[in-house]
Amino acid sequence: MAKIVLCRIDSRLIHGQVVTKWVGQSQANRIAVVSDELDADPFMKNIFMMAAPPNIKVDCFGVAGFCQQWREDQLGAGNVLVLFPNLASVRQAVIDGFDIAQIQVGGLGGGPGRKVVFQNITLDDADETVLRDLQERGVDVYFQTIPEDKPQKLADILKRL
């Protein structure tokens, strides 16, 4: 059975920090990317899958497919780092049966109506609604960009909005 060693939200998905820091920190030997957009784009999916180190198995799923695999215990064995591109996707996964106790927010880029709340992490009103919903569902959400950073509690982050 797969063991989720880290569930991270990062709009960049597989990138330098994930590969050089979080894979080792979490002792992951697999990465599951959960993104409807990436799953629907075979070209970009291949690029992301090649971005991981050769000793790390990478799978890419849409949200519904990932949740089905999770519920049916079909993710296989190993220590899995799960990556979501945004808060809406992880919320949908939780609604669809992805039972996860803790989620790390590590990178959400800027844009109109978004406010910087911690380093390179920005949130907007819709994100706040999703975060509060996840909290009400019993999910512990914290913010941390790299392992050397002190994790920031959701309550402290929401005060910055």
Buried (B, 14 or more C-beta within 10 A) or exposed (E): EBEBBBBBBBBBBBBEBBBEBBBEBBEBBBBBBBBBEBBEBEEBBEEBBEBBEEEBBBBBBBBBBBBBBBEEEEBEEBBBBBBBBBBBBBBBBBEBEBEBEEBBBBBBEEEEEBBEBBBBBBBBEEBBEBBEBBBEEEBEBBBBBEEEEEEBEBEEBBEEE
